[in-house]
Amino acid sequence: MERIKEIALNSLGIDENVFDLVMNEEKKLKERFSEIDDITDYNQMKVICAMQKNRLAIDHFCGTTGYGYDDEGRDVLERIYADVFKTEDALVRPQIISGTHALTVALFGNLRPGDHLLSVVGSPYDTLEGVIGYKREVKGSLKSLGIQYSEVPLKGDGTVDLEGVEKAIRPNTRLVTIQRSKGYALRPSLSVEDTAEIISRVKAVRDDIICMVDNCYGEFTDYTEPSEVGADLIVGSLIKNPGGGLAPVGGYIAGKAEYVENAAFRLTVPGMGKEVGPTLGVTQSLVQGFYQAPQAVCGSLKTAVLAASVFKALGFEVSPEPLEKRCDIVQCILLKNRENLISFCRGIQMGAAVDSHALPYPAPMPGYDSDIIMAAGAFVQGSSIELSADGPLREPFAVFLQGGLNYAHGRMGIMKAVQNMVNEKRLKI
Ligand SMILES: *Cc1c(COP(=O)(O)O)cnc(C)c1O
């Protein structure tokens, strides 16, 4: 502790009262941290078991080029994902470039003209607007192919309107999408139990409706995943939780074999599906990233809990609360005004290992309707399992903080954020 204080004060530019504030909040969180450790240890063992069961071997890392036929490492990685998520099959590919792309592949692969797609959490993540083609016309969107879309607005308290969901199901409803994490919305994220309840309501109306969970930011935050409570498909990004900070790119789609195959036929070629797709030498990073993922999620969860505790102590509204159950790695802090939001994000950037000298500015982003500021000093471009913060420049000036490959770095990032706000006279401690 003395050594930590010394380097923080002498080399990182942290004031003693900022350091003491953060360390005092940390002391209150011992019990919460040990719950997180338990989830982490369980998931770590689950992942290793799947690796052993599938006889993961060093020669699986050599990779393929060209068509990627007979890529055994790729197939083993996909079986490991399927075992950990307890699904029939999985598609885990570097050719999937983001979470949005993975969701796009799952949706286009499983929906046909005339089908109806239903979102049960109000509007889904901003970047899906163009994919679905609601709010605005986009060439090649689901809507342009004759796929209907509707959504069930959230209730006043931000929870899912279960009766509303039942009523919104049409005879041609083919797929229900359930977004677990809050995105830029100010609603509580969904727990695995919440998703279970939504799925059982949907299946009670018609059990052939595909229930898809956007699992982005949710993986390994709990003992179970939505695929263990009835989700037919779960979808996520490898530059978030399951990539463990090591995957340089990728996404996954796991679930019922038939629906995973439909997605694979859309990603590659109808009739070829999972048989093709070279791994180009990234297999080791994807496998080792998955191995590391429970630890990265652990660092991220503890960072989020500490940030909640510190900023609550500083008088800000936070969601979730420090001791509340967490269903994803995202921490929302209502920073009250534009200057606080910018100052916070700049402090987080200053705490990064990569690009710590860069100064983030708010700017327009494709797919978002207000300016966004992003602190993203990461080894992998845009990776948000690494400590990052972003928020739209609009009321209530909420910042969304996520990631932290290890807790020591996450804690340091929080100190830098507080310190920058103090230096810019946004805070007095
Ligand atoms: C990150 C995220 C996505 C996908 O975003 P990409 O930037 O395309 O990876 C989708 N849904 C949610 C809830 C997310 O958090």
The ligand as an SDF file (V2000), in Angstrom:
LIG
                    3D

 15 15  0  0  0  0  0  0  0  0999 V2000
  -21.3970   -3.0420  -27.9670 C   0  0  0  0  0  0  0  0  0  0  0  0
  -22.7940   -3.4640  -28.1450 C   0  0  0  0  0  0  0  0  0  0  0  0
  -23.2730   -3.8920  -29.3870 C   0  0  0  0  0  0  0  0  0  0  0  0
  -22.4440   -3.9840  -30.6240 C   0  0  0  0  0  0  0  0  0  0  0  0
  -21.5820   -2.9620  -30.7940 O   0  0  0  0  0  0  0  0  0  0  0  0
  -20.2840   -3.0690  -31.7240 P   0  0  0  0  0  0  0  0  0  0  0  0
  -19.6390   -1.7670  -31.4580 O   0  0  0  0  0  0  0  0  0  0  0  0
  -20.7840   -3.1970  -33.1190 O   0  0  0  0  0  0  0  0  0  0  0  0
  -19.4850   -4.2310  -31.3050 O   0  0  0  0  0  0  0  0  0  0  0  0
  -24.5960   -4.3060  -29.4520 C   0  0  0  0  0  0  0  0  0  0  0  0
  -25.3790   -4.3030  -28.3730 N   0  0  0  0  0  0  0  0  0  0  0  0
  -24.9310   -3.9040  -27.1660 C   0  0  0  0  0  0  0  0  0  0  0  0
  -25.8430   -3.9480  -25.9880 C   0  0  0  0  0  0  0  0  0  0  0  0
  -23.6330   -3.4870  -27.0100 C   0  0  0  0  0  0  0  0  0  0  0  0
  -23.1880   -3.1200  -25.8090 O   0  0  0  0  0  0  0  0  0  0  0  0
  1  2  1  0
  2  3  1  0
  2 14  2  0
  3  4  1  0
  3 10  2  0
  4  5  1  0
  5  6  1  0
  6  7  2  0
  6  8  1  0
  6  9  1  0
 10 11  1  0
 11 12  2  0
 12 13  1  0
 12 14  1  0
 14 15  1  0
M  END
$$$$
